[in-house]
């Protein structure tokens, strides 16, 4: 364990927490309060990190995994907020998810690759090149019910002179053939992605400063994507860009963005924002399915919702 709440560390934690502002709800429509109660509290469950990302709930162990990118660590946290190291170094891992067998898949900025952790702890490289050129820096990843893997590859983890790919793409790896293909190549900085409840749509955001929007694409039967269209424009004066996102079982989207977690309905209407104490980067459903864990810079937070989320 590297993070124990006792003695001096307890007082350090209290000082850190006391310096951070409180979160609140910013409703745009009354429907927002049907999803997030007016009395909902934003609870900080762990802090003291450098930059948290990629949360994923592990049902079997009832723990949350998340990345601290600059520290090159994947942490494991239980419901009480007790945190320990799962992997170090993590090669500056970012997005995390699970495949159909419950194996951990990680986007690694430092190694510029997508990896899978086998049951015996061995690391399998799923992707590190495309057309014999190094990937940029895999950022976020999801797995479809058929086992195919989709991930985004913006240039955030590399210097401009290190980029070998001519595009910032969204890729798909077929679980049947192992072949990796580009499914979208018209993004400047493709980032977070999530399926609709029936997997007929794929939501992908572009966090480029000149775009800052969320798109939706039709998912064809062969796994390729139709032409995307802007689902929600998040290019407002408030600082922050769209990043990680999740959906609930009613089709509502919870997308990190300017000011906090934007809650959108299935038509793209902005219902309200969960304004977090620190700028959020990603989120994941955990506990009984109605707890949304949020990674936000130095901390991990959680909120309760009235609708159950789509678990990984």
C-alpha positions as CSV (number, residue, x, y, z in Angstrom):
1,X,0.0,0.0,0.0
2,X,1.2,3.5,-0.7
3,X,-1.8,5.4,0.5
4,X,-2.8,4.8,4.1
5,X,-5.2,7.1,6.0
6,X,-3.5,7.3,9.4
7,X,-1.1,9.4,11.4
8,X,0.5,12.3,9.5
9,X,-1.0,11.1,6.2
10,X,-4.5,11.6,7.6
11,X,-3.8,15.3,8.5
12,X,-2.2,15.8,5.1
13,X,-5.3,14.4,3.4
14,X,-7.5,16.8,5.5
15,X,-5.4,19.8,4.4
16,X,-5.6,18.8,0.8
17,X,-9.4,18.3,1.0
18,X,-9.9,21.6,2.8
19,X,-8.2,23.5,0.0
20,X,-10.4,22.1,-2.8
21,X,-13.7,23.8,-3.5
22,X,-17.1,22.0,-3.1
23,X,-19.0,20.7,-6.1
24,X,-22.6,21.5,-6.9
25,X,-25.4,20.8,-9.5
26,X,-26.2,23.1,-12.3
27,X,-29.6,22.2,-13.8
28,X,-30.8,23.4,-17.1
29,X,-34.0,21.4,-17.1
30,X,-36.1,19.8,-14.4
31,X,-35.4,16.5,-16.0
32,X,-31.9,16.7,-14.7
33,X,-33.2,16.2,-11.1
34,X,-35.0,13.1,-12.2
35,X,-31.5,11.6,-12.9
36,X,-29.5,13.3,-10.2
37,X,-31.3,14.2,-7.0
38,X,-31.2,17.8,-5.8
39,X,-29.9,16.5,-2.5
40,X,-27.1,14.6,-4.1
41,X,-23.7,15.1,-2.6
42,X,-20.4,15.0,-4.5
43,X,-18.2,12.9,-2.3
44,X,-14.4,12.9,-2.6
45,X,-13.2,9.4,-1.9
46,X,-9.4,9.7,-2.5
47,X,-6.9,12.4,-3.3
48,X,-3.2,13.3,-3.4
49,X,-2.6,12.0,-7.0
50,X,-1.0,13.9,-10.0
51,X,-3.6,13.3,-12.8
52,X,-6.2,10.6,-12.5
53,X,-7.8,8.9,-15.5
54,X,-9.3,5.7,-16.9
55,X,-11.5,4.4,-14.1
56,X,-13.0,0.9,-14.4
57,X,-15.0,-1.1,-11.9
58,X,-14.0,-4.6,-11.0
59,X,-17.1,-6.5,-10.1
60,X,-15.5,-9.6,-8.6
61,X,-13.2,-7.7,-6.2
62,X,-15.6,-4.7,-5.7
63,X,-12.7,-2.3,-6.4
64,X,-12.1,0.6,-8.7
65,X,-9.0,0.7,-10.9
66,X,-7.7,4.0,-12.2
67,X,-4.6,5.4,-13.8
68,X,-2.4,8.2,-12.5
69,X,-0.8,9.1,-15.8
70,X,2.3,11.2,-14.7
71,X,3.1,8.8,-11.9
72,X,2.9,5.8,-14.3
73,X,0.8,3.8,-11.8
74,X,-2.5,1.9,-12.0
75,X,-4.2,2.1,-8.6
76,X,-6.8,-0.1,-7.0
77,X,-9.3,1.3,-4.5
78,X,-12.0,-0.4,-2.4
79,X,-15.3,1.1,-1.4
80,X,-13.9,2.7,1.7
81,X,-11.3,4.6,-0.3
82,X,-8.4,2.4,0.7
83,X,-5.9,2.7,-2.2
84,X,-3.0,0.4,-3.2
85,X,-0.8,-0.1,-6.3
86,X,-1.9,-2.6,-8.9
87,X,0.9,-1.9,-11.4
88,X,4.0,0.2,-11.5
89,X,5.2,1.2,-13.9
90,X,2.1,1.3,-16.0
91,X,3.9,3.1,-18.9
92,X,1.7,6.1,-18.3
93,X,-1.5,4.3,-18.8
94,X,-4.7,6.3,-19.5
95,X,-7.9,4.6,-20.5
96,X,-8.7,1.2,-19.0
97,X,-11.4,-1.4,-19.7
98,X,-12.1,-5.1,-19.6
99,X,-12.5,-7.6,-22.4
100,X,-15.2,-10.3,-22.5
101,X,-13.1,-12.6,-20.2
102,X,-12.5,-9.9,-17.6
103,X,-8.9,-9.2,-18.6
104,X,-7.6,-5.7,-18.2
105,X,-7.0,-3.7,-21.4
106,X,-4.9,-0.5,-21.0
107,X,-4.0,2.4,-23.3
108,X,-0.4,3.3,-22.6
109,X,0.9,6.7,-23.5
110,X,4.5,6.0,-22.6
111,X,4.9,2.9,-24.7
112,X,2.4,4.1,-27.4
113,X,0.5,0.8,-27.3
114,X,-2.6,-1.0,-26.3
115,X,-2.1,-4.0,-24.0
116,X,-4.0,-6.8,-22.3
117,X,-3.1,-8.3,-19.0
118,X,-3.5,-12.1,-19.0
119,X,-4.9,-14.1,-16.1
120,X,-1.3,-15.1,-15.1
121,X,-0.2,-11.5,-15.2
122,X,1.6,-11.6,-18.5
123,X,1.3,-8.6,-20.8
124,X,0.1,-9.1,-24.4
125,X,0.6,-6.2,-26.9
126,X,-2.7,-5.8,-28.8
127,X,-1.5,-2.9,-30.9
128,X,1.5,-0.6,-31.1
129,X,1.7,0.1,-34.9
130,X,-0.5,0.7,-37.9
131,X,0.9,0.4,-41.4
132,X,4.3,-0.3,-39.9
133,X,4.3,3.1,-38.1
134,X,4.1,3.7,-34.4
135,X,0.7,4.7,-32.9
136,X,0.4,8.2,-31.5
137,X,-0.7,7.6,-27.9
138,X,-3.7,5.4,-27.3
139,X,-6.1,7.3,-25.1
140,X,-9.4,5.6,-24.4
141,X,-10.8,2.1,-25.2
142,X,-14.0,0.1,-25.1
143,X,-15.1,-3.4,-25.9
144,X,-18.2,-4.3,-27.9
145,X,-20.4,-7.3,-26.9
146,X,-18.9,-9.3,-29.8
147,X,-15.5,-8.8,-28.3
148,X,-14.2,-6.3,-30.8
149,X,-12.0,-3.5,-29.4
150,X,-12.3,0.2,-30.3
151,X,-9.8,2.8,-29.2
152,X,-8.8,6.4,-29.9
153,X,-5.3,7.5,-30.8
154,X,-4.7,11.3,-30.3
155,X,-1.2,12.8,-30.0
156,X,-1.4,13.9,-26.4
157,X,1.3,11.6,-25.1
158,X,4.0,12.5,-27.6
159,X,5.9,15.5,-29.0
160,X,5.0,16.8,-32.4
161,X,8.3,15.6,-33.9
162,X,7.6,12.0,-32.6
163,X,4.3,11.5,-34.5
164,X,4.6,8.9,-37.3
165,X,0.9,8.4,-38.1
166,X,-0.5,10.9,-40.6
167,X,-3.9,10.9,-38.8
168,X,-5.5,10.9,-35.4
169,X,-7.7,7.9,-35.8
170,X,-10.3,5.7,-34.1
171,X,-9.3,2.1,-34.5
172,X,-11.1,-1.3,-34.3
173,X,-9.5,-4.6,-33.6
174,X,-11.6,-7.7,-34.7
175,X,-11.6,-10.3,-32.0
176,X,-12.2,-13.0,-34.7
177,X,-9.3,-12.1,-37.1
178,X,-7.1,-9.9,-34.9
179,X,-7.0,-7.4,-37.8
180,X,-6.9,-3.7,-36.9
181,X,-8.6,-1.1,-39.1
182,X,-9.3,2.6,-39.0
183,X,-13.0,3.3,-38.5
184,X,-12.8,7.1,-38.3
185,X,-10.0,9.4,-39.5
186,X,-11.6,12.8,-39.5
187,X,-10.9,13.8,-35.9
188,X,-8.2,16.2,-34.7
189,X,-8.1,14.8,-31.1
190,X,-10.3,11.8,-30.8
191,X,-10.7,11.0,-27.1
192,X,-13.6,9.4,-25.1
193,X,-15.9,6.9,-26.6
194,X,-19.0,4.9,-25.5
195,X,-21.7,2.8,-27.1
196,X,-25.4,3.4,-26.9
197,X,-27.3,0.7,-24.8
198,X,-28.1,-1.3,-27.9
199,X,-24.7,-0.7,-29.5
200,X,-26.2,0.7,-32.6
201,X,-24.4,4.0,-32.1
202,X,-20.9,5.0,-31.0
203,X,-20.3,8.3,-29.3
204,X,-16.9,9.8,-29.8
205,X,-15.7,13.2,-28.6
206,X,-13.1,15.5,-30.2
207,X,-11.2,17.4,-27.5
208,X,-9.3,19.6,-30.0
209,X,-9.5,23.3,-28.8
210,X,-11.0,24.2,-32.2
211,X,-13.7,21.6,-32.0
212,X,-14.7,20.5,-28.4
213,X,-17.7,18.5,-29.5
214,X,-19.3,15.1,-29.1
215,X,-20.2,13.2,-32.2
216,X,-22.4,10.1,-32.8
217,X,-21.8,7.5,-35.5
218,X,-23.9,4.6,-36.7
219,X,-22.4,1.2,-36.0
220,X,-22.8,-1.1,-39.0
221,X,-23.2,-4.9,-38.7
222,X,-19.6,-5.4,-39.7
223,X,-18.4,-3.1,-36.9
224,X,-17.4,-0.2,-39.2
225,X,-18.9,3.2,-38.6
226,X,-21.2,5.4,-40.6
227,X,-20.6,9.1,-41.2
228,X,-20.7,10.9,-37.8
229,X,-22.6,14.0,-37.0
230,X,-22.3,16.4,-34.1
231,X,-24.4,15.3,-31.2
232,X,-23.5,18.1,-28.7
233,X,-21.4,21.2,-29.2
234,X,-19.4,21.8,-26.0
235,X,-17.3,24.7,-27.4
236,X,-18.3,27.3,-24.8
237,X,-16.4,30.0,-22.9
238,X,-15.9,27.8,-19.8
239,X,-12.5,26.1,-19.8
240,X,-12.4,22.3,-20.3
241,X,-12.8,19.9,-23.2
242,X,-14.9,16.7,-23.7
243,X,-13.1,13.7,-22.5
244,X,-14.2,10.4,-21.0
245,X,-17.9,9.4,-21.0
246,X,-20.4,6.7,-19.9
247,X,-24.0,6.0,-20.6
248,X,-26.9,4.8,-18.3
249,X,-29.5,2.2,-19.2
250,X,-31.9,4.9,-20.3
251,X,-29.5,6.2,-22.9
252,X,-28.4,9.3,-21.1
253,X,-24.8,10.4,-21.7
254,X,-22.5,11.5,-18.8
255,X,-19.6,13.3,-20.6
256,X,-16.7,15.1,-18.9
257,X,-16.4,18.6,-20.2
258,X,-16.3,22.3,-19.5
259,X,-17.2,22.8,-15.8
260,X,-17.9,19.2,-14.9
261,X,-19.9,16.2,-16.0
262,X,-22.4,17.1,-18.7
263,X,-25.6,15.0,-18.6
264,X,-27.3,14.7,-22.0
265,X,-30.4,12.9,-23.0
266,X,-30.5,10.5,-25.9
267,X,-31.4,13.3,-28.3
268,X,-28.3,15.4,-27.3
269,X,-30.1,17.9,-25.1
270,X,-27.9,19.2,-22.3
271,X,-30.0,18.6,-19.1
272,X,-27.5,19.9,-16.6
273,X,-24.0,19.6,-15.3
274,X,-22.5,18.0,-12.2
275,X,-19.9,20.7,-11.4
276,X,-17.0,18.9,-9.8
277,X,-14.5,20.5,-7.4
278,X,-11.7,19.7,-9.9
279,X,-11.8,19.5,-13.8
280,X,-12.9,15.9,-14.6
281,X,-11.3,13.6,-17.1
282,X,-13.3,10.4,-17.0
283,X,-16.0,8.4,-15.2
284,X,-17.2,4.9,-14.6
285,X,-20.1,3.1,-13.0
286,X,-19.5,1.1,-9.9
287,X,-20.9,-0.3,-6.7
288,X,-24.5,-1.3,-7.3
289,X,-24.6,0.4,-10.7
290,X,-26.0,3.7,-9.5
291,X,-22.7,5.1,-8.3
292,X,-20.7,7.1,-10.9
293,X,-17.0,7.4,-10.0
294,X,-15.2,10.4,-11.4
295,X,-11.5,10.9,-11.9
296,X,-10.6,14.6,-11.7
297,X,-7.0,15.7,-11.6
298,X,-5.7,15.0,-8.1
299,X,-8.7,13.1,-6.8
300,X,-11.4,10.5,-7.3
301,X,-15.0,11.5,-6.6
302,X,-18.4,9.7,-6.7
303,X,-22.0,10.7,-7.0
304,X,-25.3,8.7,-6.8
305,X,-27.8,8.6,-9.6
306,X,-31.4,7.5,-9.8
307,X,-30.8,5.5,-13.1
308,X,-28.5,2.5,-13.3
309,X,-25.5,2.8,-15.6
310,X,-24.3,0.4,-18.3
311,X,-21.6,-1.6,-16.5
312,X,-18.5,-2.8,-18.4
